């Protein structure tokens, strides 16, 4: 059963599986492995560090397969987008913030515009801006997302209905081929997967984070702004982050304002990171983290996800 969709046809890829542009960890090797496997590799450009891009882009571009780059919209400027476009990506993905200053720059460069949305207001704005692909991120996702959003199933349905002919990728809580199949049944044209690709041989992550993901449980994840406060991140408070458990969550839960005002406690967090008492970064993980029990190559993972999705769809067709 071929998994051909409007997304695969638009991007010229074999399978409707895209790599979430996880800031820093979705580097060139990971994006290249996903693209070689037949999916769509998207670099995690984050805030658009020029040195990082100069190092990582040639790795994925060297595959001569379609690839993209993603940015945190609230933390970039036009110069960052223009720099990324100079490398010739197939698409630019923008998440978390107002993408309107950048949409026309992407369009003029001939790249596709992928906009991630976390609520219907953002989805309508994406449509108005002429997004080529919309990513509907449900609240089960790891990392940052909606403060008062919907879970993936009802949110994807709502965005698919709103988007009409615009391809929608489902994101959040998808970590195996059954999730891929479910997204396609919902009317999505594919999936954007983060946490599952975080635990692959090519991901740029500290070994302690890989270990935590492999041992993690969905019930241990929590969405909060607290760890952004602790580490001095400027993330907009409307986008809390889902992470695995953390000592500072237990210590300061419900006292976010108090932590923000306590300079000694904030310094204590940095000291704890420096001496290895807490991970160098929070462990971003979605609710499907239980399904992640191995550390494959991302290229092999794309194949495994596709095979499992095809099997799930075939079984469903027999009933």
Protein Blocks (a to p, Z undefined) as FASTA:
>chain_A
ZZbdfklmmnopabfcdcdddehjlcfklmmmmmmnopacdddeknopaklmmmmmmmmm
mnopacdddddfklgcfklmmmmmmnopabdcdeeiafklmmmmmmmnopacddddfbfk
lmmmmmmnopabdcdddfkbgcjddfblcdfklmmmmmmmmnomaccddeehiabfklmm
mmmmnopabdcdfklmmmcfklccdfklmmmmmmpcfklgccdfklmmmnopabdfklcc
dddddfklmmmgoilmmmmmmmklmmmmmmmmmnopacfbdcdddfklmmpcbdcdfklm
mmmmmmmmmmmmmmmmmZZ
